[in-house]
């Protein structure tokens, strides 16, 4: 499991900020699966998708529309930054003769140009003058250069002959700068490289640092409680069918969490009525023609003690891969067990 950086969001009504974590990679090792479709995975944590504002108590989605991002440009260096950069490269060319080390797989991947961002390639032309080539990666000429540099990096060797690219005869690649902060010094004839620290931070990099410091001082968004989920459904925050299904499924799962935690499913009759009405509405919303959603419908019928409808629904599922779960749920219906169960 690898966690990413925190994302920042703003309440659209009052402007109060909140943040949530992100997941770069995870896996299902040690996961627990349940009959209502919920999966608990220690190595794949879930982060809130909706939050109740702590200031104005309104609900809002933690989505792109409400996310706050740093004010950055297109990733290109300004003229002054280019001049500082070139002067720094010229002053440090002698570093290629010292402390060279072989490229390893990790740095090779890190240095691999990404055609979706801006790259600056500082090259030596036939007159040994440093020339800047800016690449966005969209036009054919840029792709030609990127493919050539990919070849050089992949095979850890430089071209032996001069190449004419974007009007320049390239003698050797000196430096590659990308928006993702890869700063390396190259020279023709070497199969190795020397890492040279970047002499200053660009405006975009400073904006990202400012943004990270801002995020650091913001509270994390909290998961909704059972009552919050019910309130969110009735607030009108679900403007389409998919979002209503999401909210009602979460309410269903939070109720069933009581059973998962060894507690009683209901605290009183009104509590049971809310649970049943939510299940019935969820049955209406789910697509009965999709096998995975039909399984969920069957489980909803079982949870509200309509065992006959559960069995009838299960018998109409003919898709492959559902034989075992059909057998398990039918068995629970025969035992008149309404509660969520763990699926091994």
PyMOL commands that set and color helices and strands:
alter all, ss='L'
color gray80, all
select helices_A, chain A and resi 64-66+79-91+93-97+105-111+140-155+203-216+226-235+241-260+269-285+291-303+307-315+323-334
alter helices_A, ss='H'
color red, helices_A
select strands_A, chain A and resi 2-3+7-10+17-20+23-25+32-34+39-40+50-52+59-61+67-68+119-125+130-135+163-165+168-178+184-185+194-195+342-343
alter strands_A, ss='S'
color yellow, strands_A
deselect
rebuild
show_as cartoon
